[in-house]
């Protein structure tokens, strides 16, 4: 079984949390029994999370050797300059080594659901949206990449993993935050 889930902001990519007070987890969304996340999204990131009961499929989706592209829409602070986008495309030097080259481009602000809590807007600081596609999955990688080029991330939404897309999960309609459905394996 393969499940596409739109993980809301502030939800942990696990089914239990031992911290006090406990934080929201995947257990609160009525997901099918026996599925586990194929990859992770940080609690402060949103969007497509794939879950499966098939270990081999999870491995194909998450192992960097399979180079499954992950596509993110990233709201950043600042107005991206060509050299900043070029740096993302060339690969960014992080404290744990250089990243692989990414696909990076500016996009119009997407028509997304409102985030709770909303992103803080400042009248004196511009923001912009990027579409960033990477083929690795280091801890907080997209946030670290945008920060390294001088464009701190304000909002991060994963819209695709390989051929699976959040905006096409339900016959072209978005899965809304907290919604899930079983999808065909490709």
RAVEN-V42918 format. One record per residue. N is the residue number from 1. RES is the residue in one letter. OMEGA is omega in whole degrees, -180 to 180 (NA if undefined). NEAR is the number of other C-alpha atoms within 10 Angstrom. Layout:
n: [N | N]
res: [RES | RES]
omega: [OMEGA | OMEGA]
near: [NEAR | NEAR]
This chain:
n: [1 | 2 | 3 | 4 | 5 | 6 | 7 | 8 | 9 | 10 | 11 | 12 | 13 | 14 | 15 | 16 | 17 | 18 | 19 | 20 | 21 | 22 | 23 | 24 | 25 | 26 | 27 | 28 | 29 | 30 | 31 | 32 | 33 | 34 | 35 | 36 | 37 | 38 | 39 | 40 | 41 | 42 | 43 | 44 | 45 | 46 | 47 | 48 | 49 | 50 | 51 | 52 | 53 | 54 | 55 | 56 | 57 | 58 | 59 | 60 | 61 | 62 | 63 | 64 | 65 | 66 | 67 | 68 | 69 | 70 | 71 | 72 | 73 | 74 | 75 | 76 | 77 | 78 | 79 | 80 | 81 | 82 | 83 | 84 | 85 | 86 | 87 | 88 | 89 | 90 | 91 | 92 | 93 | 94 | 95 | 96 | 97 | 98 | 99 | 100 | 101 | 102 | 103 | 104 | 105 | 106 | 107 | 108 | 109 | 110 | 111 | 112 | 113 | 114 | 115 | 116 | 117 | 118 | 119 | 120 | 121 | 122 | 123 | 124 | 125 | 126 | 127 | 128 | 129 | 130 | 131 | 132 | 133 | 134 | 135 | 136 | 137 | 138 | 139 | 140 | 141 | 142 | 143 | 144 | 145 | 146 | 147 | 148 | 149 | 150 | 151 | 152 | 153 | 154 | 155 | 156 | 157 | 158 | 159 | 160 | 161 | 162 | 163 | 164 | 165 | 166 | 167 | 168 | 169 | 170 | 171 | 172 | 173 | 174 | 175 | 176 | 177 | 178 | 179 | 180 | 181 | 182 | 183 | 184 | 185 | 186]
res: [X | X | X | X | X | X | X | X | X | X | X | X | X | X | X | X | X | X | X | X | X | X | X | X | X | X | X | X | X | X | X | X | X | X | X | X | X | X | X | X | X | X | X | X | X | X | X | X | X | X | X | X | X | X | X | X | X | X | X | X | X | X | X | X | X | X | X | X | X | X | X | X | X | X | X | X | X | X | X | X | X | X | X | X | X | X | X | X | X | X | X | X | X | X | X | X | X | X | X | X | X | X | X | X | X | X | X | X | X | X | X | X | X | X | X | X | X | X | X | X | X | X | X | X | X | X | X | X | X | X | X | X | X | X | X | X | X | X | X | X | X | X | X | X | X | X | X | X | X | X | X | X | X | X | X | X | X | X | X | X | X | X | X | X | X | X | X | X | X | X | X | X | X | X | X | X | X | X | X | X | X | X | X | X | X | X]
omega: [175 | -176 | 171 | -177 | 174 | -177 | 177 | 173 | 174 | 180 | 177 | 179 | 177 | -175 | 178 | 176 | -178 | -179 | 179 | -6 | -180 | 179 | 178 | 180 | 178 | -178 | -176 | -173 | 175 | 179 | -180 | 178 | 173 | 177 | 180 | -178 | 171 | -173 | -176 | 168 | 178 | -178 | -178 | 173 | -176 | 168 | -169 | 171 | 177 | 177 | -179 | 173 | -176 | -177 | 179 | 178 | 178 | 179 | 179 | -178 | -171 | -176 | -178 | 179 | 179 | 174 | 174 | -180 | 175 | -176 | -178 | 166 | -170 | 172 | -177 | 175 | 180 | 180 | -174 | 176 | -179 | -179 | 177 | 177 | 179 | 178 | 178 | -179 | -178 | -173 | -174 | 176 | 177 | -178 | 177 | 176 | -178 | 175 | 170 | 174 | -179 | 167 | -177 | 176 | 174 | 176 | 172 | 178 | -178 | 177 | -179 | 172 | 176 | 177 | 177 | 4 | -179 | 175 | 180 | 178 | 177 | -176 | -175 | -178 | 180 | 172 | -178 | 178 | 175 | 164 | -176 | 178 | -180 | 179 | 173 | -175 | 178 | 180 | 177 | -172 | -177 | 179 | -180 | 179 | -179 | 178 | -178 | 179 | 176 | 180 | -178 | -180 | 175 | -180 | -177 | -178 | 175 | -178 | -180 | 169 | -176 | -178 | -176 | -176 | 179 | -177 | 177 | -175 | -177 | 178 | 177 | -180 | 177 | 162 | 179 | -178 | -180 | 179 | 177 | 171 | 175 | -180 | 177 | 174 | 179 | NA]
near: [14 | 21 | 24 | 24 | 25 | 25 | 30 | 24 | 22 | 16 | 21 | 21 | 22 | 13 | 15 | 14 | 15 | 7 | 7 | 6 | 7 | 9 | 13 | 19 | 18 | 20 | 16 | 11 | 14 | 10 | 19 | 17 | 9 | 10 | 16 | 21 | 21 | 22 | 16 | 18 | 22 | 15 | 16 | 15 | 22 | 23 | 26 | 30 | 25 | 26 | 25 | 20 | 17 | 14 | 12 | 9 | 15 | 18 | 14 | 14 | 20 | 21 | 15 | 14 | 11 | 12 | 15 | 20 | 21 | 22 | 22 | 22 | 24 | 26 | 24 | 22 | 21 | 15 | 15 | 20 | 12 | 10 | 10 | 17 | 20 | 17 | 18 | 25 | 19 | 16 | 17 | 20 | 16 | 13 | 8 | 7 | 9 | 12 | 20 | 15 | 17 | 23 | 19 | 21 | 17 | 18 | 14 | 9 | 13 | 11 | 6 | 9 | 9 | 9 | 12 | 9 | 8 | 8 | 11 | 8 | 11 | 9 | 7 | 6 | 9 | 12 | 19 | 18 | 23 | 23 | 18 | 23 | 24 | 23 | 22 | 20 | 19 | 11 | 11 | 12 | 14 | 21 | 18 | 19 | 22 | 24 | 15 | 17 | 18 | 16 | 22 | 19 | 21 | 18 | 20 | 22 | 23 | 23 | 22 | 23 | 22 | 13 | 10 | 19 | 21 | 24 | 17 | 13 | 22 | 15 | 8 | 10 | 10 | 17 | 22 | 16 | 17 | 17 | 15 | 24 | 15 | 17 | 14 | 11 | 10 | 6]
